[in-house]
Amino acid sequence: MKAVNHKCPNCNASLKYNPKSKNWICEYCGGIFSLKDLEKNENKFKNVTEKVKDNSADMDEYYCEDCGAKILADKNTSATFCVYCKNTVLLKNRLTDKFAPVKIIPFTKTKEEAIEGFKKVCKGKLLMPKEFDDPKNIKEITGVYIPFWLYSCDMDYKITGKGNRVSTWSTSDYIYTKTDTYQVERDGQFSFSNIPVDGSTRFNDAIMNSIEPFDYSELVDFNPSYLAGFLSEKYDVEANDAKKICIDRAKESCCDELSGDIGYAPFILENKNGEIKDEKTDYVLLPVWMLNVKYKDKLYTFAMNGETGKMIGDIPYSLKKAVFTWIIIFTISFLIMLFITYVI
């Protein structure tokens, strides 16, 4: 099947979304276009041919509309690049019907800012393997729209249990201790908005959780034009599965809030339950800059929140560098001691 891309209204070259100007830029003629400009021009997204051929059980075959090259994409990719002409291509069947996102937070951080963020993480780490400082690797940092489920609800929650209150007093002869035990009931009404759950099993949940939070007030209506210049994934975690995770998080928060300042020590929780109202689940795409660096057959992943710039990642140390550094330190120390001994 054909793949969809975005064309410059002036010269027909491919456009890319610019996070700084929040416009679409043509790198060939210098044209700058707003979302309204693109909507007026009406790109070919709605008219592209549906999927007609599977290349294998896990890969689908597409054709670049610009150069005709074959593009292979796995079952969860919804936007990718043509390796020959570098055009962004959107895979329509991965972005329509149930896979159509409701909202999106566009990138606000550029690739240059992501690279600088990665360099700051690496700065000062003398034992870092050379692979992490290789410009070829650093340039591979890629902007990816990650699928997320956002769950909102109201909840009436109640907890019951036993609480102890201990008091002491003394006389000239004795010290008295009194323990009063109370049956405790507490309830409250809570409102939760946009509890996020990573909708893709491809990405490490711990990493996705670590780069939160996103500013959900910046969510805008989804338009495929925002994907121009970036990769994108579709969800493979179903809404009901994500909903269960969100409800557990919400209930845990309610329980912690009700029992947190209860005033009894200890408080023994016996029962808890909640009633959920006004549920809502939205499928959205959130921006993340990602870089994978391979070292000793292991991939180390770095991720930057494409909206806030928060970056996380883990850097190993090089045994060779560690040994070399130890030898240098030992040699210098030995020479200093030898010099001091000779002078004295």
C-alpha atoms as a printed R data frame, in Angstrom:
    type eleno elety resid chain resno       x       y      z
1   ATOM     1    CA   MET     A     1   0.000   0.000  0.000
2   ATOM     2    CA   LYS     A     2   1.006   3.613 -0.323
3   ATOM     3    CA   ALA     A     3   2.242   5.649  2.605
4   ATOM     4    CA   VAL     A     4   1.074   9.159  3.371
5   ATOM     5    CA   ASN     A     5   3.327  12.190  3.654
6   ATOM     6    CA   HIS     A     6   2.939  15.959  3.868
7   ATOM     7    CA   LYS     A     7   3.768  18.145  0.886
8   ATOM     8    CA   CYS     A     8   4.813  21.772  0.663
9   ATOM     9    CA   PRO     A     9   2.074  23.747 -1.147
10  ATOM    10    CA   ASN     A    10   4.803  25.723 -2.944
11  ATOM    11    CA   CYS     A    11   7.346  23.173 -4.163
12  ATOM    12    CA   ASN     A    12   5.805  19.790 -3.239
13  ATOM    13    CA   ALA     A    13   8.733  18.852 -0.981
14  ATOM    14    CA   SER     A    14   8.048  17.128  2.326
15  ATOM    15    CA   LEU     A    15   7.284  19.273  5.353
16  ATOM    16    CA   LYS     A    16   8.455  18.858  8.947
17  ATOM    17    CA   TYR     A    17   6.882  20.183 12.134
18  ATOM    18    CA   ASN     A    18   9.051  22.730 13.959
19  ATOM    19    CA   PRO     A    19   8.598  22.596 17.771
20  ATOM    20    CA   LYS     A    20   9.870  26.146 18.303
21  ATOM    21    CA   SER     A    21   7.776  28.048 15.778
22  ATOM    22    CA   LYS     A    22   4.859  25.569 16.018
23  ATOM    23    CA   ASN     A    23   4.664  25.714 12.245
24  ATOM    24    CA   TRP     A    24   5.544  23.374  9.381
25  ATOM    25    CA   ILE     A    25   8.809  24.179  7.602
26  ATOM    26    CA   CYS     A    26   9.924  23.332  4.082
27  ATOM    27    CA   GLU     A    27  13.698  22.790  4.078
28  ATOM    28    CA   TYR     A    28  13.881  23.323  0.309
29  ATOM    29    CA   CYS     A    29  12.010  26.547 -0.480
30  ATOM    30    CA   GLY     A    30  11.927  27.944  3.063
31  ATOM    31    CA   GLY     A    31   8.137  27.994  3.205
32  ATOM    32    CA   ILE     A    32   6.508  28.283  6.628
33  ATOM    33    CA   PHE     A    33   2.950  27.030  7.078
34  ATOM    34    CA   SER     A    34   0.434  26.972  9.929
35  ATOM    35    CA   LEU     A    35  -2.014  24.165 10.599
36  ATOM    36    CA   LYS     A    36  -4.735  26.252  8.964
37  ATOM    37    CA   ASP     A    37  -2.577  26.584  5.833
38  ATOM    38    CA   LEU     A    38  -2.206  22.806  5.623
39  ATOM    39    CA   GLU     A    39  -5.914  22.239  6.188
40  ATOM    40    CA   LYS     A    40  -6.703  24.641  3.371
41  ATOM    41    CA   ASN     A    41  -4.288  22.812  1.104
42  ATOM    42    CA   GLU     A    42  -5.885  19.490  2.142
43  ATOM    43    CA   ASN     A    43  -3.144  16.840  2.181
44  ATOM    44    CA   LYS     A    44  -3.732  13.327  0.874
45  ATOM    45    CA   PHE     A    45  -4.141  11.658  4.246
46  ATOM    46    CA   LYS     A    46  -7.847  10.933  3.831
47  ATOM    47    CA   ASN     A    47  -7.548   9.488  0.311
48  ATOM    48    CA   VAL     A    48  -4.693   7.041  0.696
49  ATOM    49    CA   THR     A    49  -5.201   3.379 -0.195
50  ATOM    50    CA   GLU     A    50  -5.895   1.022  2.693
51  ATOM    51    CA   LYS     A    51  -3.544  -1.798  3.638
52  ATOM    52    CA   VAL     A    52  -3.561  -4.555  1.009
53  ATOM    53    CA   LYS     A    53  -0.536  -6.715  1.696
54  ATOM    54    CA   ASP     A    54   1.296  -8.256  4.636
55  ATOM    55    CA   ASN     A    55   5.005  -8.827  4.097
56  ATOM    56    CA   SER     A    56   5.163 -11.271  7.015
57  ATOM    57    CA   ALA     A    57   3.432 -12.055 10.261
58  ATOM    58    CA   ASP     A    58   5.101  -9.112 11.982
59  ATOM    59    CA   MET     A    59   5.966  -6.654  9.188
60  ATOM    60    CA   ASP     A    60   3.819  -4.752  6.691
61  ATOM    61    CA   GLU     A    61   4.988  -3.441  3.338
62  ATOM    62    CA   TYR     A    62   4.378   0.142  2.194
63  ATOM    63    CA   TYR     A    63   5.509   2.284 -0.710
64  ATOM    64    CA   CYS     A    64   6.934   5.774 -0.387
65  ATOM    65    CA   GLU     A    65   4.823   8.192 -2.401
66  ATOM    66    CA   ASP     A    66   7.875  10.305 -3.278
67  ATOM    67    CA   CYS     A    67  10.484   7.803 -4.456
68  ATOM    68    CA   GLY     A    68   8.527   4.555 -4.650
69  ATOM    69    CA   ALA     A    69  10.879   2.718 -2.285
70  ATOM    70    CA   LYS     A    70   9.552  -0.113 -0.153
71  ATOM    71    CA   ILE     A    71   9.057   0.670  3.515
72  ATOM    72    CA   LEU     A    72   8.767  -2.082  6.116
73  ATOM    73    CA   ALA     A    73   7.019  -1.303  9.379
74  ATOM    74    CA   ASP     A    74   6.103  -3.547 12.283
75  ATOM    75    CA   LYS     A    75   2.546  -3.899 13.517
76  ATOM    76    CA   ASN     A    76   2.725  -1.032 16.030
77  ATOM    77    CA   THR     A    77   4.373   1.703 13.927
78  ATOM    78    CA   SER     A    78   2.031   4.486 12.791
79  ATOM    79    CA   ALA     A    79   4.587   7.004 11.447
80  ATOM    80    CA   THR     A    80   8.117   6.372 10.189
81  ATOM    81    CA   PHE     A    81  10.760   7.534  7.655
82  ATOM    82    CA   CYS     A    82  11.731   6.447  4.182
83  ATOM    83    CA   VAL     A    83  15.390   5.413  4.473
84  ATOM    84    CA   TYR     A    84  16.086   6.583  0.905
85  ATOM    85    CA   CYS     A    85  14.518  10.036  0.602
86  ATOM    86    CA   LYS     A    86  14.078  10.692  4.369
87  ATOM    87    CA   ASN     A    87  10.417  11.644  3.987
88  ATOM    88    CA   THR     A    88   8.065  11.135  6.927
89  ATOM    89    CA   VAL     A    89   5.379   8.628  6.048
90  ATOM    90    CA   LEU     A    90   2.105   8.099  7.907
91  ATOM    91    CA   LEU     A    91   0.444   4.690  7.864
92  ATOM    92    CA   LYS     A    92  -3.240   5.436  7.610
93  ATOM    93    CA   ASN     A    93  -4.648   2.154  8.893
94  ATOM    94    CA   ARG     A    94  -2.622   2.687 12.079
95  ATOM    95    CA   LEU     A    95  -4.153   6.148 12.699
96  ATOM    96    CA   THR     A    96  -7.849   5.693 11.897
97  ATOM    97    CA   ASP     A    97 -10.940   4.165 13.495
98  ATOM    98    CA   LYS     A    98 -10.129   2.801 16.960
99  ATOM    99    CA   PHE     A    99  -6.446   3.731 16.509
100 ATOM   100    CA   ALA     A   100  -7.212   7.407 15.895
101 ATOM   101    CA   PRO     A   101  -5.877   9.449 18.843
102 ATOM   102    CA   VAL     A   102  -8.251  11.987 20.367
103 ATOM   103    CA   LYS     A   103  -5.559  14.452 21.457
104 ATOM   104    CA   ILE     A   104  -1.844  15.100 21.073
105 ATOM   105    CA   ILE     A   105   0.796  17.222 22.813
106 ATOM   106    CA   PRO     A   106   3.089  18.488 20.018
107 ATOM   107    CA   PHE     A   107   6.846  18.567 20.547
108 ATOM   108    CA   THR     A   108   8.186  21.784 22.055
109 ATOM   109    CA   LYS     A   109  11.797  20.607 22.435
110 ATOM   110    CA   THR     A   110  13.942  20.370 19.300
111 ATOM   111    CA   LYS     A   111  16.419  17.658 18.366
112 ATOM   112    CA   GLU     A   112  19.281  20.061 19.125
113 ATOM   113    CA   GLU     A   113  17.932  20.579 22.643
114 ATOM   114    CA   ALA     A   114  17.595  16.830 23.098
115 ATOM   115    CA   ILE     A   115  21.219  16.319 22.036
116 ATOM   116    CA   GLU     A   116  22.377  19.014 24.463
117 ATOM   117    CA   GLY     A   117  20.350  17.354 27.214
118 ATOM   118    CA   PHE     A   118  22.040  14.025 26.515
119 ATOM   119    CA   LYS     A   119  25.471  15.668 26.564
120 ATOM   120    CA   LYS     A   120  24.709  17.193 29.964
121 ATOM   121    CA   VAL     A   121  23.827  13.749 31.320
122 ATOM   122    CA   CYS     A   122  27.185  12.449 30.049
123 ATOM   123    CA   LYS     A   123  29.243  15.468 31.152
124 ATOM   124    CA   GLY     A   124  31.875  14.769 33.793
125 ATOM   125    CA   LYS     A   125  31.563  10.988 33.628
126 ATOM   126    CA   LEU     A   126  35.213  10.085 33.047
127 ATOM   127    CA   LEU     A   127  34.620   6.331 33.040
128 ATOM   128    CA   MET     A   128  31.843   6.507 30.444
129 ATOM   129    CA   PRO     A   129  32.339   4.146 27.459
130 ATOM   130    CA   LYS     A   130  33.343   5.927 24.238
131 ATOM   131    CA   GLU     A   131  30.130   4.749 22.524
132 ATOM   132    CA   PHE     A   132  28.177   7.292 24.586
133 ATOM   133    CA   ASP     A   133  30.307  10.165 23.302
134 ATOM   134    CA   ASP     A   134  30.297   9.112 19.656
135 ATOM   135    CA   PRO     A   135  28.686  11.874 17.511
136 ATOM   136    CA   LYS     A   136  27.313   9.201 15.156
137 ATOM   137    CA   ASN     A   137  25.368   7.631 18.008
138 ATOM   138    CA   ILE     A   138  24.211  10.946 19.447
139 ATOM   139    CA   LYS     A   139  22.787  12.039 16.086
140 ATOM   140    CA   GLU     A   140  20.500   8.992 16.141
141 ATOM   141    CA   ILE     A   141  18.345  10.566 18.859
142 ATOM   142    CA   THR     A   142  14.786  10.386 17.545
143 ATOM   143    CA   GLY     A   143  11.498  12.090 18.325
144 ATOM   144    CA   VAL     A   144   8.732   9.561 18.969
145 ATOM   145    CA   TYR     A   145   5.073  10.070 19.767
146 ATOM   146    CA   ILE     A   146   4.248   7.484 22.438
147 ATOM   147    CA   PRO     A   147   0.650   6.219 22.797
148 ATOM   148    CA   PHE     A   148  -0.887   6.860 26.209
149 ATOM   149    CA   TRP     A   149  -4.260   6.278 27.792
150 ATOM   150    CA   LEU     A   150  -5.521   9.125 30.011
151 ATOM   151    CA   TYR     A   151  -8.136   8.058 32.543
152 ATOM   152    CA   SER     A   152 -10.413  10.426 34.477
153 ATOM   153    CA   CYS     A   153 -13.117   9.695 37.040
154 ATOM   154    CA   ASP     A   154 -14.830  10.729 40.279
155 ATOM   155    CA   MET     A   155 -14.675   8.313 43.206
156 ATOM   156    CA   ASP     A   156 -16.507   7.945 46.516
157 ATOM   157    CA   TYR     A   157 -14.138   6.057 48.800
158 ATOM   158    CA   LYS     A   158 -14.471   4.663 52.310
159 ATOM   159    CA   ILE     A   159 -12.098   3.000 54.747
160 ATOM   160    CA   THR     A   160 -12.748   1.271 58.085
161 ATOM   161    CA   GLY     A   161 -10.377  -0.014 60.714
162 ATOM   162    CA   LYS     A   162  -9.227   0.125 64.300
163 ATOM   163    CA   GLY     A   163  -7.137   2.885 65.812
164 ATOM   164    CA   ASN     A   164  -5.329   3.044 69.133
165 ATOM   165    CA   ARG     A   165  -4.720   6.090 71.296
166 ATOM   166    CA   VAL     A   166  -2.258   5.702 74.157
167 ATOM   167    CA   SER     A   167  -2.076   8.012 77.173
168 ATOM   168    CA   THR     A   168   0.217   7.850 80.208
169 ATOM   169    CA   TRP     A   169   0.351   9.503 83.623
170 ATOM   170    CA   SER     A   170   2.188   8.898 86.842
171 ATOM   171    CA   THR     A   171   1.890   9.208 90.589
172 ATOM   172    CA   SER     A   172   4.610   9.133 93.186
173 ATOM   173    CA   ASP     A   173   4.506   5.334 93.182
174 ATOM   174    CA   TYR     A   174   3.298   4.216 89.736
175 ATOM   175    CA   ILE     A   175   3.330   4.985 86.040
176 ATOM   176    CA   TYR     A   176  -0.001   4.282 84.338
177 ATOM   177    CA   THR     A   177  -0.584   3.534 80.659
178 ATOM   178    CA   LYS     A   178  -4.024   3.499 79.074
179 ATOM   179    CA   THR     A   179  -4.791   2.269 75.564
180 ATOM   180    CA   ASP     A   180  -8.156   3.187 74.025
181 ATOM   181    CA   THR     A   181  -9.206   1.326 70.870
182 ATOM   182    CA   TYR     A   182 -11.680   2.943 68.479
183 ATOM   183    CA   GLN     A   183 -13.616   1.737 65.471
184 ATOM   184    CA   VAL     A   184 -12.718   4.217 62.734
185 ATOM   185    CA   GLU     A   185 -14.676   5.028 59.586
186 ATOM   186    CA   ARG     A   186 -13.659   7.677 57.074
187 ATOM   187    CA   ASP     A   187 -14.974   8.525 53.637
188 ATOM   188    CA   GLY     A   188 -14.385  11.152 51.019
189 ATOM   189    CA   GLN     A   189 -15.099  12.245 47.479
190 ATOM   190    CA   PHE     A   190 -12.210  12.454 45.040
191 ATOM   191    CA   SER     A   191 -11.806  13.638 41.470
192 ATOM   192    CA   PHE     A   192  -9.048  12.338 39.195
193 ATOM   193    CA   SER     A   193  -8.072  13.850 35.871
194 ATOM   194    CA   ASN     A   194  -5.764  12.401 33.225
195 ATOM   195    CA   ILE     A   195  -4.102   9.498 35.027
196 ATOM   196    CA   PRO     A   196  -1.552   8.344 32.404
197 ATOM   197    CA   VAL     A   197  -0.752   4.778 31.366
198 ATOM   198    CA   ASP     A   198   1.787   3.909 28.665
199 ATOM   199    CA   GLY     A   199  -0.183   2.293 25.842
200 ATOM   200    CA   SER     A   200   2.765   0.474 24.232
201 ATOM   201    CA   THR     A   201   4.503  -2.652 25.518
202 ATOM   202    CA   ARG     A   202   7.534  -1.706 23.394
203 ATOM   203    CA   PHE     A   203   8.613   1.006 25.829
204 ATOM   204    CA   ASN     A   204   9.827   0.507 29.372
205 ATOM   205    CA   ASP     A   205   7.099   1.658 31.774
206 ATOM   206    CA   ALA     A   206   9.648   2.744 34.376
207 ATOM   207    CA   ILE     A   207  11.262   5.091 31.837
208 ATOM   208    CA   MET     A   208   7.927   6.486 30.691
209 ATOM   209    CA   ASN     A   209   6.861   7.082 34.312
210 ATOM   210    CA   SER     A   210  10.170   8.762 35.121
211 ATOM   211    CA   ILE     A   211   9.858  11.489 32.479
212 ATOM   212    CA   GLU     A   212   6.412  12.542 33.684
213 ATOM   213    CA   PRO     A   213   4.655  14.820 34.249
214 ATOM   214    CA   PHE     A   214   3.298  16.266 31.025
215 ATOM   215    CA   ASP     A   215   1.255  19.453 31.020
216 ATOM   216    CA   TYR     A   216  -2.096  18.136 29.834
217 ATOM   217    CA   SER     A   217  -3.458  21.656 29.422
218 ATOM   218    CA   GLU     A   218  -1.309  21.684 26.244
219 ATOM   219    CA   LEU     A   219  -3.296  18.846 24.649
220 ATOM   220    CA   VAL     A   220  -4.736  19.788 21.252
221 ATOM   221    CA   ASP     A   221  -7.026  17.958 18.862
222 ATOM   222    CA   PHE     A   222  -5.127  15.281 16.989
223 ATOM   223    CA   ASN     A   223  -4.066  16.099 13.471
224 ATOM   224    CA   PRO     A   224  -1.705  13.785 11.533
225 ATOM   225    CA   SER     A   225   0.273  16.834 10.402
226 ATOM   226    CA   TYR     A   226   1.859  17.007 13.871
227 ATOM   227    CA   LEU     A   227   3.608  13.708 13.115
228 ATOM   228    CA   ALA     A   228   5.581  15.173 10.219
229 ATOM   229    CA   GLY     A   229   9.279  14.745 10.992
230 ATOM   230    CA   PHE     A   230   8.746  12.270 13.840
231 ATOM   231    CA   LEU     A   231   8.113   8.594 14.468
232 ATOM   232    CA   SER     A   232   4.896   7.412 16.039
233 ATOM   233    CA   GLU     A   233   3.518   4.263 17.622
234 ATOM   234    CA   LYS     A   234   0.001   2.918 18.012
235 ATOM   235    CA   TYR     A   235  -1.189   1.294 21.201
236 ATOM   236    CA   ASP     A   236  -1.077  -2.437 21.874
237 ATOM   237    CA   VAL     A   237  -2.319  -2.157 25.469
238 ATOM   238    CA   GLU     A   238  -6.115  -2.227 25.332
239 ATOM   239    CA   ALA     A   239  -8.194   0.486 27.001
240 ATOM   240    CA   ASN     A   240  -9.721  -1.884 29.561
241 ATOM   241    CA   ASP     A   241  -6.305  -3.134 30.662
242 ATOM   242    CA   ALA     A   242  -5.054   0.444 31.053
243 ATOM   243    CA   LYS     A   243  -8.245   1.335 32.921
244 ATOM   244    CA   LYS     A   244  -7.604  -1.364 35.543
245 ATOM   245    CA   ILE     A   245  -4.132   0.061 36.194
246 ATOM   246    CA   CYS     A   246  -5.546   3.591 36.560
247 ATOM   247    CA   ILE     A   247  -8.325   2.503 38.917
248 ATOM   248    CA   ASP     A   248  -5.796   0.738 41.156
249 ATOM   249    CA   ARG     A   249  -3.692   3.915 41.249
250 ATOM   250    CA   ALA     A   250  -6.737   6.046 42.058
251 ATOM   251    CA   LYS     A   251  -7.882   3.727 44.854
252 ATOM   252    CA   GLU     A   252  -4.398   3.670 46.359
253 ATOM   253    CA   SER     A   253  -4.319   7.469 46.359
254 ATOM   254    CA   CYS     A   254  -7.742   7.639 48.032
255 ATOM   255    CA   CYS     A   255  -6.698   5.167 50.732
256 ATOM   256    CA   ASP     A   256  -3.438   7.028 51.417
257 ATOM   257    CA   GLU     A   257  -5.265  10.352 51.646
258 ATOM   258    CA   LEU     A   258  -7.937   9.087 54.063
259 ATOM   259    CA   SER     A   259  -5.543   7.217 56.338
260 ATOM   260    CA   GLY     A   260  -2.603   9.644 56.135
261 ATOM   261    CA   ASP     A   261  -3.576  12.054 58.956
262 ATOM   262    CA   ILE     A   262  -6.004   9.852 60.830
263 ATOM   263    CA   GLY     A   263  -4.429  10.595 64.222
264 ATOM   264    CA   TYR     A   264  -4.202   7.068 65.615
265 ATOM   265    CA   ALA     A   265  -1.006   5.078 66.149
266 ATOM   266    CA   PRO     A   266  -1.177   2.437 65.045
267 ATOM   267    CA   PHE     A   267  -4.139   2.429 62.696
268 ATOM   268    CA   ILE     A   268  -5.058  -1.029 61.409
269 ATOM   269    CA   LEU     A   269  -6.904  -0.916 58.085
270 ATOM   270    CA   GLU     A   270  -9.656  -3.556 57.929
271 ATOM   271    CA   ASN     A   271 -11.722  -2.696 54.878
272 ATOM   272    CA   LYS     A   272 -11.687  -0.310 51.922
273 ATOM   273    CA   ASN     A   273 -13.985   0.197 48.960
274 ATOM   274    CA   GLY     A   274 -14.805   2.780 46.353
275 ATOM   275    CA   GLU     A   275 -17.580   3.673 43.941
276 ATOM   276    CA   ILE     A   276 -16.542   5.062 40.570
277 ATOM   277    CA   LYS     A   277 -18.528   7.704 38.692
278 ATOM   278    CA   ASP     A   278 -18.198   9.661 35.441
279 ATOM   279    CA   GLU     A   279 -15.417   7.579 33.889
280 ATOM   280    CA   LYS     A   280 -13.617   8.780 30.793
281 ATOM   281    CA   THR     A   281 -10.682   7.273 28.888
282 ATOM   282    CA   ASP     A   282  -8.871   9.169 26.110
283 ATOM   283    CA   TYR     A   283  -6.284   7.853 23.684
284 ATOM   284    CA   VAL     A   284  -3.516  10.437 23.158
285 ATOM   285    CA   LEU     A   285   0.008  10.755 21.779
286 ATOM   286    CA   LEU     A   286   2.756  12.296 23.926
287 ATOM   287    CA   PRO     A   287   6.175  13.534 22.686
288 ATOM   288    CA   VAL     A   288   9.411  11.796 23.741
289 ATOM   289    CA   TRP     A   289  12.975  12.106 22.425
290 ATOM   290    CA   MET     A   290  14.694   8.721 22.612
291 ATOM   291    CA   LEU     A   291  18.223   7.422 22.131
292 ATOM   292    CA   ASN     A   292  19.415   3.817 22.384
293 ATOM   293    CA   VAL     A   293  23.140   3.178 22.779
294 ATOM   294    CA   LYS     A   294  24.438  -0.378 22.556
295 ATOM   295    CA   TYR     A   295  27.308  -1.345 24.847
296 ATOM   296    CA   LYS     A   296  28.475  -4.926 25.394
297 ATOM   297    CA   ASP     A   297  25.355  -6.391 23.758
298 ATOM   298    CA   LYS     A   298  23.027  -4.366 25.986
299 ATOM   299    CA   LEU     A   299  20.885  -1.407 24.975
300 ATOM   300    CA   TYR     A   300  20.920   1.640 27.233
301 ATOM   301    CA   THR     A   301  17.898   3.878 26.702
302 ATOM   302    CA   PHE     A   302  17.792   7.623 27.240
303 ATOM   303    CA   ALA     A   303  14.523   9.508 27.093
304 ATOM   304    CA   MET     A   304  13.625  13.197 27.198
305 ATOM   305    CA   ASN     A   305  10.154  14.563 27.763
306 ATOM   306    CA   GLY     A   306   9.546  16.315 24.439
307 ATOM   307    CA   GLU     A   307   7.455  18.982 26.152
308 ATOM   308    CA   THR     A   308   9.309  19.787 29.402
309 ATOM   309    CA   GLY     A   309  12.882  18.662 28.601
310 ATOM   310    CA   LYS     A   310  13.158  16.313 31.603
311 ATOM   311    CA   MET     A   311  15.729  13.621 30.722
312 ATOM   312    CA   ILE     A   312  16.557  10.292 32.310
313 ATOM   313    CA   GLY     A   313  19.014   7.542 31.446
314 ATOM   314    CA   ASP     A   314  21.656   5.231 32.863
315 ATOM   315    CA   ILE     A   315  25.307   5.231 31.803
316 ATOM   316    CA   PRO     A   316  27.571   2.242 32.542
317 ATOM   317    CA   TYR     A   317  31.280   2.563 33.225
318 ATOM   318    CA   SER     A   318  34.054   1.215 31.024
319 ATOM   319    CA   LEU     A   319  36.300  -1.327 32.751
320 ATOM   320    CA   LYS     A   320  39.150  -0.418 30.386
321 ATOM   321    CA   LYS     A   321  38.869   3.268 31.287
322 ATOM   322    CA   ALA     A   322  38.651   2.394 34.982
323 ATOM   323    CA   VAL     A   323  41.839   0.309 34.834
324 ATOM   324    CA   PHE     A   324  43.634   2.935 32.735
325 ATOM   325    CA   THR     A   325  42.607   5.704 35.156
326 ATOM   326    CA   TRP     A   326  43.765   3.645 38.145
327 ATOM   327    CA   ILE     A   327  47.150   3.046 36.482
328 ATOM   328    CA   ILE     A   328  47.584   6.783 35.796
329 ATOM   329    CA   ILE     A   329  46.646   7.723 39.365
330 ATOM   330    CA   PHE     A   330  48.963   5.044 40.789
331 ATOM   331    CA   THR     A   331  51.840   6.145 38.550
332 ATOM   332    CA   ILE     A   332  51.482   9.827 39.409
333 ATOM   333    CA   SER     A   333  51.198   9.025 43.127
334 ATOM   334    CA   PHE     A   334  54.279   6.806 42.957
335 ATOM   335    CA   LEU     A   335  56.325   9.499 41.178
336 ATOM   336    CA   ILE     A   336  55.268  12.136 43.717
337 ATOM   337    CA   MET     A   337  56.254   9.885 46.608
338 ATOM   338    CA   LEU     A   338  59.568   9.071 44.889
339 ATOM   339    CA   PHE     A   339  60.255  12.766 44.362
340 ATOM   340    CA   ILE     A   340  59.439  13.610 47.992
341 ATOM   341    CA   THR     A   341  61.692  10.772 49.217
342 ATOM   342    CA   TYR     A   342  64.542  11.946 46.943
343 ATOM   343    CA   VAL     A   343  64.241  15.593 48.081
344 ATOM   344    CA   ILE     A   344  64.159  14.675 51.758
